[in-house]
Amino acid sequence: MGTTDGLRAYIGSFTTAGGRGITTAAVDPETGALTPLHSSAAVPNPSYLATSPDGRLYAVSETPDGAAAAFTLTPEGPELLAPAVPVGGADPTHLTLTAGHLVTANYSSGSISTLPVRADGTLGGPATVLPHQGSGPRTDRQEGPHAHAVLPDPGGRLLLSVDLGTDSVRVCALDAAGALTVRDEVPLRPGSGPRHLAFHPGGDRAYVVNELDPTVTACRWDTDRGTLTPLGETRLLPDGVPAAGTFPSELVISRDGRFAWAANRGHDSISVLSLDAPGDTPALVTTVPCGGHWPRDLALHPDGRHLYAANERSGDVTWFTLDPETGIPARTGSIEAPAASCVVFA
């Protein structure tokens, strides 16, 4: 994208907690400021969103009956292309588009599901579902599998699913019919509760943010072999700050691979991490306030100059200008967004 003129932000939210569904906002090309334009509550709890290159928007419906929906993007906002399609799993929290399919991570049922994306952008079905198996030592949160995120590897050949309940990341192959086959299951530290994963722009490192202990695990990714190798952990809170009550949610990486930022619910902060040249050892630089309460998601502006925090419990999206030398965010504005859970751009 050569210019951000006409860029829109789409904010997902929990309608059962007072959210407006999907809110469309204009994005100022210079300051990154958001101006809300309109909202759509066409599906309940569109808590996570993804955009496609052909101008469509996809949303999970994070409910016990779990569904996903496709929208076309119009000047008047997202318009539902067809009724939402069941994903065959409970409480989908994350989705990705890859190889002609939409894939969801279903938290409560501990599974990932695939739905074919038709030529007109609508979703086919029924879903193909891959159940996860296992548990972890935290009986209050890890009594069974809880898939929380799924995304393709940089080569686009494999999928990685992150499971908070089993303390592991599964590497899966996706065939043309939508069937998933587990190629490997990579164990992480017991009780860490992995939640989300982000790849370094170089493609050979990945970072897993852990929810049950405020840390990020750096990993080596071998694209040719499809193997993920944990290298070490970095604490996301300053020395002396207790871990209890802090639940990291999301991590994003700068376009040049020099910095990463992680959101910390409870501590209500954004951790600033510097990355060394190989990307093996993230170092905590500082933490800054997230501008609200319970930051569920972080998103980078397409030009990489601004960072956005979706603060679920304070009901706002706050944006920051990033210092290009230090990576430290400076708060520059916010808008009201009840029960905000996700921000994407198109």
For each residue, the residues with C-beta under 8 A, 3 or more apart:
1: 4 7 302
2:
3: 6 29
4: 1 7 27 29 301 302 303
5: 29
6: 3
7: 1 4 26 27 29 302 345 346
8: 24 25 26 27 37 73 345 346
9: 24 25 26 27 34 308 317 343 344 345
10: 22 23 24 25 49 51 57 78 343 344 345 346
11: 22 23 24 25 310 317 337 340 342 343
12: 19 22 46 47 48 49 59 310 340 341 342 343 344
13: 17 19 20 21 22 23 45 46 47 337 338 339 340 341 342
14: 17 18 19 45 47 62 312 339 341
15: 18 19 20 21 41 44 45 46 339
16: 19 44 45
17: 13 14 312 338 339
18: 14 15 315 338 339
19: 12 13 14 15 16 45 337 338 339 340 341
20: 13 15 23 39 41 337 338
21: 13 15 39 40 41 42 43 46
22: 10 11 12 13 39 40 41 42 46 49 57 59 71 77 78
23: 10 11 13 20 36 38 39 337
24: 8 9 10 11 36 37 38 39 40 77 78
25: 8 9 10 11 34 35 36 37 317 335
26: 7 8 9 34 35 37
27: 4 7 8 9 32 33 34 301 345
28: 31 32 33 34 35
29: 3 4 5 7
30:
31: 28 306 321 332 333
32: 27 28 301 305 306 308 319 321 332
33: 27 28 319 332 333
34: 9 25 26 27 28 308 317 319 333 335
35: 25 26 28 335
36: 23 24 25 39 335 336 337
37: 8 24 25 26 77
38: 23 24 76 77
39: 20 21 22 23 24 36 77
40: 21 22 24 71 77 78 79 80
41: 15 20 21 22 44
42: 21 22 69 71 78 80
43: 21 46 59 61 67 69 80 84
44: 15 16 41 61 63
45: 13 14 15 16 19 60 61 62 63
46: 12 13 15 21 22 43 49 59 60 61 62 69
47: 12 13 14 60 62 93 341 342
48: 12 59 60 62 92 93 94 95 341 342
49: 10 12 22 46 57 58 59 95 342 344
50: 57 58 59 95 96 97 102 344
51: 10 55 56 57 58 73 344 345 346
52: 55 56 57 58 97 117 121
53:
54: 121
55: 51 52 72 73 346
56: 51 52 70 71 72 73 81 121
57: 10 22 49 50 51 52 70 71 72 73 78 344 346
58: 49 50 51 52 68 69 70 71 95 97 102 123
59: 12 22 43 46 48 49 50 68 69 71 95
60: 45 46 47 48 66 67 68 87 92 93 94 95 104
61: 43 44 45 46 65 66 67 68 69 84 92
62: 14 45 46 47 48 66 91 92 93 107
63: 44 45 66 67 90 91
64: 90 91 108
65: 61 86 90
66: 60 61 62 63 86 87 88 89 90 91 92 104 106 109 113
67: 43 60 61 63 84 85 86 87 92
68: 58 59 60 61 84 85 87 92 95 102 104 115 123
69: 42 43 46 58 59 61 80 81 82 83 84 85 123
70: 56 57 58 80 81 82 102 117 121 122 123
71: 22 40 42 56 57 58 59 78 79 80 81
72: 55 56 57 78 79 81 121
73: 8 51 55 56 57 77 78 346
74: 77 78 79
75:
76: 38 79
77: 22 24 37 38 39 40 73 74
78: 10 22 24 40 42 57 71 72 73 74
79: 40 71 72 74 76
80: 40 42 43 69 70 71 83 84
81: 56 69 70 71 72 120 121 122
82: 69 70 85 122 123
83: 69 80
84: 43 61 67 68 69 80
85: 67 68 69 82 115 123 124 125 127
86: 65 66 67 125 126 127
87: 60 66 67 68 92 104 106 113 115 127 129
88: 66 106 111 113 126 127 128 129
89: 66 92 104 106 108 109 111 112 113 127 129
90: 63 64 65 66 106 107 108 109
91: 62 63 64 66 106 107 108 109
92: 48 60 61 62 66 67 68 87 89 95 104 105 106 107 113
93: 47 48 60 62 105 106 107 147 148 149
94: 48 60 104 105 148 149 150 151 196
95: 48 49 50 58 59 60 68 92 102 103 104 105 150
96: 50 102 103 150 151 152 159
97: 50 52 58 101 102 103 117
98: 101 103 152 156 159 174
99: 152 156 174 176
100: 116 117 176
101: 97 98 114 115 116 117 174 178
102: 50 58 68 70 95 96 97 114 115 116 117 123
103: 95 96 97 98 112 113 114 115 150 159 174
104: 60 66 68 87 89 92 94 95 112 113 115 150
105: 92 93 94 95 112 147 148 149 150 161 162
106: 66 87 88 89 90 91 92 93 109 110 111 112 113 147
107: 62 90 91 92 93 110 146 147 148 164
108: 64 89 90 91 146
109: 66 89 90 91 106 131
110: 106 107 131 132 144 145 146 147 163 165 166
111: 88 89 106 129 130 131 132 145 147
112: 89 103 104 105 106 129 130 132 147 150 159 161 172 180
113: 66 87 88 89 92 103 104 106 127 128 129 130
114: 101 102 103 127 128 174 178 179 180
115: 68 85 87 101 102 103 104 123 124 125 127 128 178
116: 100 101 102 123 124 125 178
117: 52 70 97 100 101 102 121 122 123 124
118: 121 122 123 124
119:
120: 81
121: 52 54 56 70 72 81 117 118
122: 70 81 82 117 118
123: 58 68 69 70 82 85 102 115 116 117 118
124: 85 115 116 117 118
125: 85 86 115 116
126: 86 88
127: 85 86 87 88 89 113 114 115 178
128: 88 113 114 115 177 178 179 180
129: 87 88 89 111 112 113
130: 111 112 113 172 180 182
131: 109 110 111 145
132: 110 111 112 145 147 161 163 165 166 170
133: 145 166
134: 144 145 163 165 166 168
135: 142 143 144 145 165 166
136: 141 142 165 166 167 190 191 193
137: 142 190 191
138: 141 142 191 193 212
139: 142 143
140: 143
141: 136 138 146 164 165 193 212
142: 135 136 137 138 139 146 164 165 166 167 191 193 212
143: 135 139 140 165
144: 110 134 135 165
145: 110 111 131 132 133 134 135 163 165 166
146: 107 108 110 141 142 163 164 165 166
147: 93 105 106 107 110 111 112 132 150 161 162 163 164
148: 93 94 105 107 162 163 164 194 195 196 211
149: 93 94 105 161 162 195 196 197
150: 94 95 96 103 104 105 112 147 159 160 161 162
151: 94 96 159 160 197 199
152: 96 98 99 156 157 158 159 160
153: 156 157 158 159 160 171 199 221 223 226
154: 199 203 221 223
155: 158 203 223
156: 98 99 152 153
157: 152 153 173 223 226
158: 152 153 155 171 172 173 174 183 226
159: 96 98 103 112 150 151 152 153 171 172 173 174 180
160: 150 151 152 153 169 170 171 172 197 206 228
161: 105 112 132 147 149 150 169 170 172
162: 105 147 148 149 150 169 194 195 196 197 208
163: 110 132 134 145 146 147 148 166 167 168 169 170 194
164: 107 141 142 146 147 148 167 193 194 195 211 212
165: 110 132 134 135 136 141 142 143 144 145 146
166: 110 132 133 134 135 136 142 145 146 163 185
167: 136 142 163 164 187 188 189 190 191 192 193 194
168: 134 163 185 186 187 188 194
169: 160 161 162 163 185 186 188 194 197 208 219 228
170: 132 160 161 163 182 184 185 186
171: 153 158 159 160 182 183 184 185 186 226 227 228
172: 112 130 158 159 160 161 180 181 182 183
173: 157 158 159 180 181 183
174: 98 99 101 103 114 158 159 178 179 180
175: 178 179 181
176: 99 100
177: 128
178: 101 114 115 116 127 128 174 175
179: 114 128 174 175
180: 112 114 128 130 159 172 173 174
181: 172 173 175
182: 130 170 171 172 185
183: 158 171 172 173 226
184: 170 171 226 227 228
185: 166 168 169 170 171 182
186: 168 169 170 171 219 228 229 230
187: 167 168 190
188: 167 168 169 192 194 208 210 217 230
189: 167 192 210 213 217 233
190: 136 137 167 187
191: 136 137 138 142 167 212 213
192: 167 188 189 210 212 213 215 217 233
193: 136 138 141 142 164 167 210 211 212 213
194: 148 162 163 164 167 168 169 188 197 208 209 210 211 217
195: 148 149 162 164 208 209 210 211 248 249 250
196: 94 148 149 162 208 209 249 250 251
197: 149 151 160 162 169 194 206 207 208 209
198: 206 207 209 251 252 253 260
199: 151 153 154 203 205 206 207 221 253
200: 203 204 205 206 207 253 257 275 279
201: 253 255 256 257
202: 205 257 279
203: 154 155 199 200 221 223
204: 200 220 221 222 223 279
205: 199 200 202 218 219 220 221 278 279 280
206: 160 197 198 199 200 218 219 220 221 228
207: 197 198 199 200 216 217 218 219 251 253 260 282
208: 162 169 188 194 195 196 197 216 217 219
209: 194 195 196 197 198 216 236 248 249 250 251 262
210: 188 189 192 193 194 195 213 214 215 216 217 233 248
211: 148 164 193 194 195 247 248 249
212: 138 141 142 164 191 192 193 247
213: 189 191 192 193 210 243
214: 210 235 236 237 243 246 247 248 264 267
215: 192 210 233 234 235 236 248
216: 207 208 209 210 233 234 236 248 251 260 262 273 282
217: 188 189 192 194 207 208 210 230 231 232 233
218: 205 206 207 230 231 232 233 234 279 280 281 282
219: 169 186 205 206 207 208 228 229 230 231
220: 204 205 206 228 229 231 280
221: 153 154 199 203 204 205 206 227 228 229
222: 204 225 226 227 228 229
223: 153 154 155 157 203 204 226
224:
225: 222
226: 153 157 158 171 183 184 222 223
227: 171 184 221 222
228: 160 169 171 184 186 206 219 220 221 222
229: 186 219 220 221 222
230: 186 188 217 218 219
231: 217 218 219 220 280 281
232: 217 218 280 281
233: 189 192 210 215 216 217 218
234: 215 216 218 273 281 282 283 284
235: 214 215 284
236: 209 214 215 216 246 248 262 264 271 284 287
237: 214 241 243 246 264 267 271 284 287
238: 241 284 286 287
239:
240:
241: 237 238 246 267
242: 245
243: 213 214 237 246
244:
245: 242 266 267
246: 214 236 237 241 243 264 265 266 267
247: 211 212 214 264 265 266
248: 195 209 210 211 214 215 216 236 251 262 263 264 265 271
249: 195 196 209 211 263 264 265 295 296 297 298
250: 195 196 209 262 263 295 296 297 298
251: 196 198 207 209 216 248 260 261 262 263 298
252: 198 260 261 298 299 300 307
253: 198 199 200 201 207 257 259 260 275
254: 257 258 259 260 300 304 322 327
255: 201 300 304
256: 201 304
257: 200 201 202 253 254 275 279
258: 254 274 275 327
259: 253 254 272 273 274 275 322 327
260: 198 207 216 251 252 253 254 273 275 282
261: 251 252 270 271 272 273 298 307 327 329
262: 209 216 236 248 250 251 270 271 273 298
263: 248 249 250 251 269 270 290 295 296 297 298 309
264: 214 236 237 246 247 248 249 267 268 269 270 271 287 290 295
265: 246 247 248 249 268 294 295 296 312
266: 245 246 247 294
267: 214 237 241 245 246 264 287
268: 264 265 289 290 292 293 294 295 311
269: 263 264 287 288 289 290 295
270: 261 262 263 264 287 288 289 290 295 298 307 309 320 329
271: 236 237 248 261 262 264 284 286 287
272: 259 261 284 285 286 287 288 326 327 328 329
273: 216 234 259 260 261 262 282 283 284 285 327
274: 258 259 282 283 285 327
275: 200 253 257 258 259 260 279 281 282 283
276: 279 280 281 283
277:
278: 205
279: 200 202 204 205 218 257 275 276 282
280: 205 218 220 231 232 276
281: 218 231 232 234 275 276
282: 207 216 218 234 260 273 274 275 279
283: 234 273 274 275 276
284: 234 235 236 237 238 271 272 273 287
285: 272 273 274 326 327 328
286: 238 271 272 328
287: 236 237 238 264 267 269 270 271 272 284
288: 269 270 272 320 328 329 331
289: 268 269 270 331
290: 263 264 268 269 270 293 295 309 311 318
291: 309 311 316 318 320 331 334
292: 268 295 309 311 313 314 315 316 318 334
293: 268 290 311 312 313 314
294: 265 266 268 311 312 313 314
295: 249 250 263 264 265 268 269 270 290 292 298 309 310 311 312
296: 249 250 263 265 310 311 312 340 341 342
297: 249 250 263 309 310 340 341 342 343
298: 249 250 251 252 261 262 263 270 295 307 308 309 310
299: 252 307 308 310 342 343 344 345
300: 252 254 255 304 306 307 308
301: 4 27 32 304 305 306 307 308 319 345
302: 1 4 7 345
303: 4 306
304: 254 255 256 300 301 322
305: 32 301 321 322 324
306: 31 32 300 301 303 319 320 321 322 332
307: 252 261 270 298 299 300 301 319 320 322 329
308: 9 32 34 298 299 300 301 317 318 319 320 343
309: 263 270 290 291 292 295 297 298 317 318 319 320
310: 11 12 295 296 297 298 299 317 337 340 341 342 343
311: 268 290 291 292 293 294 295 296 314 315 316 317 318 340
312: 14 17 265 293 294 295 296 315 339 340 341
313: 292 293 294
314: 292 293 294 311
315: 18 292 311 312 336 337 338 339 340
316: 291 292 311 334 335 336 337 340
317: 9 11 25 34 308 309 310 311 334 335 337 340 343
318: 290 291 292 308 309 311 331 333 334
319: 32 33 34 301 306 307 308 309 331 332 333 334
320: 270 288 291 306 307 308 309 329 330 331 332
321: 31 32 305 306 329 330 332
322: 254 259 304 305 306 307 327 328 329 330
323: 326 327 328 329 330
324: 305 327
325:
326: 272 285 323
327: 254 258 259 261 272 273 274 285 322 323 324
328: 272 285 286 288 322 323
329: 261 270 272 288 307 320 321 322 323
330: 320 321 322 323
331: 288 289 291 318 319 320 334
332: 31 32 33 306 319 320 321
333: 31 33 34 318 319
334: 291 292 316 317 318 319 331
335: 25 34 35 36 316 317
336: 36 315 316
337: 11 13 19 20 23 36 310 315 316 317 340
338: 13 17 18 19 20 315
339: 13 14 15 17 18 19 312 315
340: 11 12 13 19 296 297 310 311 312 315 316 317 337 343
341: 12 13 14 19 47 48 296 297 310 312
342: 11 12 13 47 48 49 296 297 299 310
343: 9 10 11 12 297 299 308 310 317 340
344: 9 10 12 49 50 51 57 299
345: 7 8 9 10 27 51 299 301 302
346: 7 8 10 51 55 57 73
